[in-house]
Amino acid sequence: MNPVLRPPSEAEWRFCRMLLPRTFCDVAGREYLVAARDEAPRLVAAASFRRAGQSVTHLSLHVIPSFRRGGMASQILEYLVRSGAKSVEGAVEITTETEAAAFCARTGFERVDALTTVEAGIAGMREYMVRLRSRIVLPAGASIVPLSAAPMEQAARLHALYVAQHGELNPWRASLAESSGLHHSPVVLIRGQVAGILLWEREGDTAVVRSRAVDPLYHGGWVNATLLAEGLDGAWSSGARRVRFCYTDSNRDTRKLADRFSSEVVSVLVRYVRTASGGCGLSMADRSG
């Protein structure tokens, strides 16, 4: 008998947490399913996702090893389609989740974007960006301040709109204000208004760029270069000797910077979508089968 898909009982949340740990860092609005049998092993898979109209988003699923390649992942996707989903989407860490990536390729998922994380030495990159910045003349009314001295409400709003891609301001206001490791992050102000921020903090000898947000009015201009130069200079001064940052497929300038300094690829998170006409979109941040 095929396993039955259903919401987890109270006693089964532990199983979900064990198989899908990353989803519990961001549980708001998520639904969960388990694949249950009458015989041992009783629980053989878990899935988590969000619904937005007729779309399923942020799907993450994990099938236990002994039940992989037996159609369990396909059964979960069929369940979502029968429940009204016209499309399903999510992301696969293709550098580690090779089975999930292969599953997407076999079943007609389309790659729509990717987030590549890289690491590189700071010295050469810093020297290049500082030299580039020396040719930039800040316009009247522009200044660079640390996050701790910036208008927190404006910084949080910019981040919520252009990085988090939603307008939930309160969580970001609190996060930016309370994260002491981010307080040295550079912020560009123009006549007192936040035009861009680059959030970074140290992990050992590595400066980790958490995110970067620039007001659309200043895309492709001096604000971005100034933020990068200030961030790298600050990281070097703090004792960091490596930098970790990421870029999407569409961010050609950052990709060129990574290639210029022979950055090492740490991870590639690919977003896949499959519509009703071509199948169901899939995000498997954890293993599937």
C-alpha positions, 0 to 999 in steps of 0.5 A, a space after each residue: 500500500 502506498 504511504 498516505 499523505 496527511 498533515 503531521 500529528 502533534 507527535 510527528 512534528 519532531 520527525 518534520 524538524 529532523 528531515 526539514 530543519 531549514 524550514 523551521 527557521 522560517 515557518 510563517 505561513 508554511 504547511 507541512 505533510 508527512 507520508 505515513 504507513 501502517 508498518 515500519 518505518 511508519 513515516 517515510 517522507 516530509 514536505 513543507 510549502 506555502 500557498 499563494 493563490 493557485 501557486 505552491 511556493 518554497 516547497 521543501 521535501 525529504 524522502 528517507 533513503 530506503 524509499 528514494 527512487 520509488 516515486 514518493 517525490 512524484 506522489 507528493 507533487 501529484 498531491 499538490 496538483 490535485 489540491 489545486 496548485 497550477 505551479 510549484 516553485 522552490 530552490 535546489 542546492 545543486 552543489 550538494 543536492 545532486 539527487 534533487 537536481 537530477 529529479 528536477 531535470 528528469 521531470 521537466 522543471 525549468 530553471 528560472 534563477 540561481 543564487 551563487 555564493 563565492 569566497 575570495 581573498 579581500 586584498 586584491 578586491 579591496 585594492 581594486 574597489 578603493 581605486 575605483 572609488 577614488 575616481 568617484 565624486 560624491 554629489 552634494 548632500 551625499 555621505 557614508 555612515 555606519 548602520 548604527 548612525 543611519 535612520 533605522 526605519 529607512 534602512 529597514 524599509 529599503 531592505 524589506 522592499 528590495 531584499 526581503 521583497 515584501 513590506 513586512 517592516 517590523 521584523 527587519 527594523 528589529 533585526 537591523 537594530 539588534 544585530 550588533 555585528 552589522 552596526 559597522 555596515 556602510 550606508 549611503 545617505 543622500 540629503 538624509 535619505 537612505 540610498 543604499 546599504 551593504 550589510 556585512 559581519 565577520 565570521 572568523 577571518 571572513 567578512 560575510 556580506 549578508 545583503 545589499 540593497 540600493 534604491 532603484 533611482 541609483 542602480 548601476 551608479 556610484 552608490 553600488 561601487 561606494 558601498 562595495 569599497 566601503 564594505 571591503 575597506 571596513 572588513 580589512 580594517 577589522 582583520 578579515 582577510 576573506 570575503 563571502 558574497 553572493 549574486 543572482 544570474 541577473 547580477 552581471 556586475 557582481 559576477 564579473 567582480 567574482 570572476 576577476 578575482 578567481 572566487 571559489 564557488 561555495 554553493 549554487 542555489 537554483 530556483 525551479 518552476 514547473 507549471 501545470 502545462 509542464 508539470 509542477 515546480 519544485 524546491 527541495 532544499 533538503 533531499 528528495 527521491 
